[in-house]
Amino acid sequence: MPRPSARRALVVRGLLALGVLAASTFTLLTVQPRLGLDLRGGTQVVLETPSEATSDATDRAMEVLRRRVDELGVAEPVLARSGDHRIVVELPGVQDPTEAIDVLGRTAQLRVQPVTGLGDVPTPEGDAISLGDVVMTGEGIKDARATPNPQGVGYLVGVDFQGDAPRAWQRVTAEAACSPPGDPKRRVAFVLDGEVVSAPQVDVGTVCGTGMIGGSTQITGRFAQAEAEELALVIRSGALPVPVEVVEQRTVGPTLGAEAIEASARAAIIGVALTGLFLVFVYRLAGLVAVLALGGYAALAYAAMLAIGATLTLPGLAGFVLAIGMAVDANVLVFERSREEYARRKRLPRSVDQGFRGALSAVADSNVTTLLAAGLLFWLATGPVKGFGVTLSIGVLASLFSALVLSRVLLQLVMPLLERRPRWSGLHSLGRVRTWLTARGITLFRRPGRWLAAAGLVLLAAVAGLVVRGLELGVEFTGGRVLEFTAASPDAGRVRAELASAGFADAVVVTSGSDGVSVRTGPVDSAAAVRLGEAVDRATGGAEQVSNELIGPSLGSELRRNAVVALAIAVAAQLVYLAVRFDWRLGVATVVALVTDVVVLVGVFAWLGKTADAVFLAALLTVIGYSVNDSVVVFDRVRELRRTRAPFPEVMSTAVLQTLPRTVNTGIGVLFVLAALLVLGDGSLADFATALLIGLVAGTVSTVLTAAPVAIALERRLSLVDKRR
């Protein structure tokens, strides 16, 4: 690139980096984080359905409530059945609990009815009307949203129809249009929970007998913005199949103690510091630049989460710290390509520039596949899986900015110094490992069947764990019990420690008020419940049990089904993308390796007797993203090397060996973070780190053990078919 063009590019990137970092700093200084139930506590609301309501109706009511909570902007809520007719809703960081309770309790039974004349039903317009038969219910509503009224003050609610609703709307408006303007019969009423919220006249331009044609309409009623948004929310989220009554509301404390939070924070700091030192050790001054860029990544990603109002939980923050370690990957890809270019050219500025260009396709492809999965999880899933899609998308975009913009600007700024002293850069040699491997001329896949056989044995051992031991599901999936106690001075940390020593390490302890303590655990028999009560009694110096109720899973059947569907579609989308960008055989090989990683992780967890809970689910989704990234990096190099016309097994072997330094260095960077969380973190984070360590090893090994041999086998099968033709 000519020097004036290079300077202009540097100025543009520098201004972009400064602007983004300035905006991030402003957000960090002005926006307070929203902490989750485990870090700060929140509001607990107990809702009750009528005694005559069926169990299925209560379950459906809980799913409608979950959608409403999501619409309220409350992230990471907890909803669970308690007994046959109660639903426990825990809301972290709610600004206005009263408003939230009002929205949750609305039945939202929407009906559209023609007005038959003046009567005794009051309307917001100030008169009273009589109503005809119901012509449409909320089942015909596809979407609803609040918008400013273009013809006056206030807001209105736009409604989109679905199914047979457009035809029903056309019929009722066709009949109403036959009455003259001002006649009550020209009006159509929208009735919510038995109350008329709007009864507008049909537009004078509507033809009698023809009606209003289209799939949408507007509810007008001189609404304030908050009223319109609340009305749109309850219509959009759907009607409760049965009415619910708020029977209890209280403030609850955090589910984690201060010691656990401090230990986890200490582990995160140590892990990130070790990762930074490792980068400086391997890449010297370039590594220091990467550390500074990762600091920018952390500021940008955290500021983005604050800006969208994400609720921060301890596992979520641990995942954020892990993302910092994984963001090393893009920098390592660039540095390793720069090393290769320097080995050929011996001109550092040109080598670094070509390193960024050469690594761009691998960085782009690996991140696009991750964004595909994240986007589909956000659009199709609900609950914590949806939240994971949001944070994953933020992490990917921030990582791209860190590696391709910020790192490049910083490297170009120090390039005059590095050009005179290339050894300071850490990019002056290929490294001892790659030099040794290149000199040996190793070919890994002369007999790919052996690699597949080894992968089959690992897969068989993992499946055996599921068959022999079974996977122990957490209370989020199975339900369990909630035991309520009163005590003179309940200390949540002391209760947790006592319960852990009594064999209830997975129990969730929450304090409420000055004397309440709640223990949520998995299914326990009467004897275990007695032992649990005795442990609480010892920890508090005397406690009285006030309730013992069954609870259902907080990750209900609909949420689990949506998550599985979203994940399946995400994997299919990745397969299609990889087939287009690379080759369908490489896409299939990547998906096979991904499925293998998932089975291995679940199987090892079964053998270890670990509990698979919501934290494990987050770890599993992270492993899926990591597995795809590793395979994509190798296959990107395969695409480049296939121009040499060498035999495919040799090309695959060369690609694996050439990308091995990136694999090892990225893996070690992530390993430092995970090891710190495993050794120093809280118990739940230790399981999170364990799952990710297993996934890290499986995702790295599966590329060699599964993805590459499967691609070679498919290549050979296709070649045999072509020869037979």
C-alpha positions, 0 to 999 in steps of 0.5 A: 500500500502506498505511504499516503494511502497507508497514512490515511488508513491509519488515521481512519482506523485511529479515529474510529478506535478513539471514538468507540473507546470514548463512547465505551468510557462514557457508558462505563462512567454513567451507566450502572450495571443491572445485577442478577439475583445471585449478586444483588437479589431482587423481587419475588412474586408468588402468583396463584391460579384458581383451585379449579385450574388444571395443571396444564393451564397453570403450565401454560400460564407460566409460559405466558408470564415468562414472555411478559417478563422478557417483554418487560426487559427483565433478563435472567428471571427465574420462574417455577411452579410451586405446588399445583396452583402457584407460580414463583417469579423472581425478578432481578433489578426491577426498577418498579416492582408494582408496575411489573406485578400489574403487568404480570397479573393482567389476564389480557383476554382481548375481545373485539365486539361490534357496538349495538347502540348506547348502553351501560358499558363505559368507554374511555371516550366518556360515554356508555355503549352496549356490545354485540357478540364477540367477533375476534379474540386475542388468538387472532393477534400476531403483534402489537406495538405502541406508536405516536399518534400521527393525527394528534397528541398521545399514543396508539397501539398498532395491531397485526392480525393472523389466521382468520382474524383479517376476514373477521375484521373486514366483516365487522367493519363492513357492517359498521360502515353501513351506519352513518357517522356519529351513530354508535353502531358505526363503532367497534370496541376493543375489550380487554379483561372485560373493560373497553379500552377503545371504541373508535368509529370506522373510518368514513372512507370505509365502504358499506359491505366491503369493510377494512381490508388488510392485516392490521388496524389501530387501537386509539384511546388517547393513551399516554406512552406508558399506557400504550406500551403496557397495553401492547405488551400484554396483547403481544405476549398473549392471554393468560389461560386462567386468571392469576392472583398475587398472593405474596410479594417480597424482596429477596437477597442474593443467592451467592455470598460475598465470599463467593463473589470475591473469590470469583472476582479474584480468580477472574483477575488472576486468569486474565493477568496470566493470559496477558503475561503469556501473550507478552512472553510468546509475542513480546512487544506484539503481545503487549499490543494485544494485551492493550487491545484486549483491554479495549475489547473488555471495555467495549463489550462490557459497555455494550452490555450496560447500554442494552441493559443486560442483567449481569450474573456471576456465570455471565461475568465468568463467561465474559472473562472467558470471552476475553481469553477467547478474544486472544484467538483473532490476535494470535491468528494475525500474529502467526500469519505475520510470522509466516510472511516475515519468514519469506520477506524479512520486512516487518511492516509489510509482513504485519500488513500481509498478516492482517490480510491473510488472517482476515478470511479465517477471522471472518469465517470463524466469527460469522459462523458464531454470529449465525448461531448467536443470532438464531438463538436470540430470535428463536429461543427464550429465557437464558438461551436468548440472553446467551445469544445477545452476550455472544453476539456482543463478544464476537463484534467486540473481538473483531474490533479489538483484533482488526482495528485496535491492534492494527492501529497500535502495531502501526504506531510502534512499527518505526521502533519494531522495524529497527529491532524486529526481535522486539516484535516477537514476530521475527521467527516461526517459533521452535515448535513449528520449525521442528514440525516443518523440518520433520515433514510429518503427514498426519493422515496417511491412514485417517481410518485410525483417527476415526477409530480412536474418535469412535472409542472416545465417543463410545466411552462418553455414551457409556457414561450416559447409559451407565451413570446417567446425566444428573439434571439440576433443579432448573430441569427437574424441579424439586422443593422449596423449604421456607424457614424463619430464624432470628438472624439468618446468614445466607453464607453460613447456611450455604456452608452448613448445607454443603457439609450436609450433602446439599452443595447444589442448594440455592439459599436466599434470605428475605426480610430480617428473619426469612430464609428459603432453600431451593433444592432438587427432589428430596425425600422426607428423610433428606428434608429432615436433614436439610432442616437440621442443617439450617437449624444448626447454621442459624442457631434455631430455625422454624420451618414454615413451608415445604412445597414442590416446585417445577422446573424453571426451564420449562418444556417450552423453553427447552423445546425452543432452545433445541429447535433454535440450536438445530437451526443454528447448526444447519445454518452453519452447515449451509454457510460452510458449504458455500464458503468452503466445501460441503464435505468440510461443512459436514465434517465440522458439524460431525466434530461439533456433535462429537464434542457435545456428546463427549462433554455430556458423557464426561459430566455423567461419568464425573457425577456433575450436575447439569444445570443452567450454568452447564447449559451456558458452558455447552453453548460456549463449547459449540462456538469454540468447536466450530471456530477451531475447525473453521481456522484449519479448513480456511488453511485447507482452502488456501493450500488446495491450490498446490494440487497436492493430495488431499490428506497431505493438504489436510495434514499441512493445514493442521500443522501450520495452524497448530501454533495458533491452536496451542497459543489460543488454548493456553490463553483460555486455559489460564482463565479456566484454571483460575476459575476452577481452582479459586472460583465459587463452586458453581463456577468450578463446574462451569470451568470444568465443563469448559475445560472438557470442551476446550480439549474436546474441541481442539482434539476433535478437529484432528481426530474427527473433522479432518478424517471425516473430510478426507473420507468424504473426499475419497468416497466422492473420488471413488464415485467419480471413477466409477462413472 
